[in-house]
């Protein structure tokens, strides 16, 4: 089978499962006024989608753009998986191009799984040794997904014991109204705690009374029952 866009699309269509698709339509909130409004699903599991996408790392960015422009969720997710695989094997010049391509498409990376399965592997990794002001621009965006990208991208920094930007972006997003941001920030704080609990506790002691409940619960998920009771007793 040729490594081309039509081949990838056909493999994805051949893997479609209408029953799974019905469940995903509900799970990813695609109804009127919901965050995933208008998304269409084929019903392909993430492991299978990853397996298919891995074979198409040779696809050029313009073909991946076509997939990202689609309202079919798995097309966009497959494009991001291919992009991640391409990035991992790319030289510095190609990585820079992929980084710019990703930033150009943030508004098409428009559901939580699309964000979580891609941004820290590309944006986060690229910014490990570079200026990170672009993440602060995303954190201050009015777009839900750009805000989620800003915090989830910092998981790459956390893996390298770099916590400052995660904490600063958490402060920016502290009063955000959306549950998906509450979860993302809480998750990031929890990951810091796995690496350095003292750093997480210092942040919590300063902000836990102002934190949305969901954010706080995610952040203290790995704490002892006694510690949880302390932080949940506002």
PyMOL commands that set and color helices and strands:
alter all, ss='L'
color gray80, all
select helices_A, chain A and resi 5-14+18-27+46-56+61-68+73-89+92-104+106-108+112-116+119-129+133-139+144-152+155-159+164-173+179-195+197-207+213-219+225-232
alter helices_A, ss='H'
color red, helices_A
deselect
rebuild
show_as cartoon
